C-alpha cells in the first residue's frame, strides 16, 4: 500500500474503535453517575472528529502538484495536525470546566453522586482499546513519516491517560464511600492538565511548518556536510529550508571556479542534489544557484 492508503486504513480502524468507545463511555458515565467518565466520553468524541479530519486530509494530500499548488498538497496534512491539536485543547477545556464546576458544587455543600462500579469497567475497557489504537497508529505514523498520524496517535494516548486517571478517581470514590465522591471531579481536572500538556507538545511543529520555519537542526547539518564534502565547491551561502507536508524544500547558493564550463557546473549541482536525496530521502525539492568564485 502507498502512504495515503496506509494512513486511511489505520484511521478507518480508529473511527470504528472510537465510535464504539463513545457509546461505552457515555453509557458508563450516565449509568455509573461518573463525571470523570462522561468527560472521558467527550474526549472520545473529539477523537472521532479528528479521525474524520485525518481521512479527509490524506485524500487531499495524495493529489499530485498542479498549477494551483506547485509543491503539492502536503500542507493540508499540517492543517489537519493543527486541527487535532486544537481539538485536544478544547477537550481539555471541557474536562477542566466540568471538574471545576463539580468541585465548587461540593464546596458549597451540594450533593455529588457517588460513581458506580459500571464506570470502572468502562474505564478499564477504554484503557485497553485506546492503548492498542495508540500503538497501531504511532507505528504507521512513524513508518510513513506522517505528522498528522503521529499527532492523532497521541490523541489516542491522551484518551488512554484520561481513562487511567478516571479509573483511579472512580475506584477511590467507590471504595472509600460518599465522603470521597469529590475525587471524581478532582481526577477530571488532572486529566485536563494531561491533555493540555500533550496538546502543547504537538502545537509547535505544526505552527512552525505553517509559518515556513526551517527544518530540524540535524537535517541542516547533513545538508552542510554534503556541501562541504564536495571539493569543487569553493563556498556556499543563503541556505534556506522549509517543509511542505512530507516534502522538504531546500535552496542555497554555491560558488565554483569561474573557469568551469557550464555543463560541468550543472553536473556538480546535479550530483549535490542526488547526494542530498540519498541522506534525506526522495521527498526533496532542491534549488541551487551557481555563482563564480571570487579569488
JOLIN-V951642 format. One line per field, one symbol per residue. ss: DSSP state (A for helix, B for strand, O for the rest). psi: psi as a letter, one per 30 degrees, with the letter a starting at -180 (. if undefined). burial: b if it has 24 or more other ideal C-beta (glycine too) atoms within 12 Angstrom, else e. A space follows every 10 residues. Layout:
BEGIN
ss = ???
psi = ???
burial = ???
END
This chain:
BEGIN
ss = OOAAAAAAAA AAAAAAAAAA AAAAAAAAAA AOOOAAAAAA AAAAAAAAAA AAAAAAAAAA AOOOOOOOOO OOOOAAAAAA AAAAAAAAAA AAAAAAAAAA AAAAAAAOOO OOOOOOAAAA AAAAAAAAAA AAAAAAAAAA AAAOOOAAAA AAAAAAAAAA AAAAAAAAAA AAAAAAOAAA OOAAAAAAAA AAAAAAAAAA AAAAAAAAAA OOOOOOAAAA AAAAAAAAAO OOOOBBBBBB BBBBOOBBBB BBBBBBOOOO OAAAAAAAAA AAAAAAAAAA OOOBBBBBBB BBOOO
psi = kleeeeeeee eeeeeeeeee eeeeeeeeee efhjeeeeee eeefeeeeee eeeeeeefee ffklkaeejf gagffeeeee eeeeeeeeee eeeeeeeeee eeeeeefggl kkkkllfeee eeeeeeeeee eeeeeeeeee eeeghjeeee eeefeeeeee eeeeeeeeee eeeeeflefg ffeefeeeee eeeeeeeeee efeeeeeeef ghlllleeee eeeeeeeffj ffkflllhkk llkibfkkkk klkkklkffk leeeeeeeee eeeeeefeff lfikjkkkkk kkkj.
burial = eebbebbbeb bebbbebbbb bbebbbbbbe ebbbbbbbbb bbbbbbbbbb bbbbbbbbeb bbeeeeeeee bbbbbbbbbb bbbbbbbbbb bbbbbbebbe ebbeebeeee ebbbbbeebb bbbbbbbebb bbbbebbbeb beebbbbbbb bbbbbbbbbb bbbbbbbbbb bbbbeeeeee bbbbbbbbbb bbbbbbebbe ebbebbeebb eeeebeeebb ebbbebbeeb ebbbebeebb bbbbbbbbbb bbebbbeeee eeeebeebbe bbbebbeebb eebbbbebeb eeeee
END
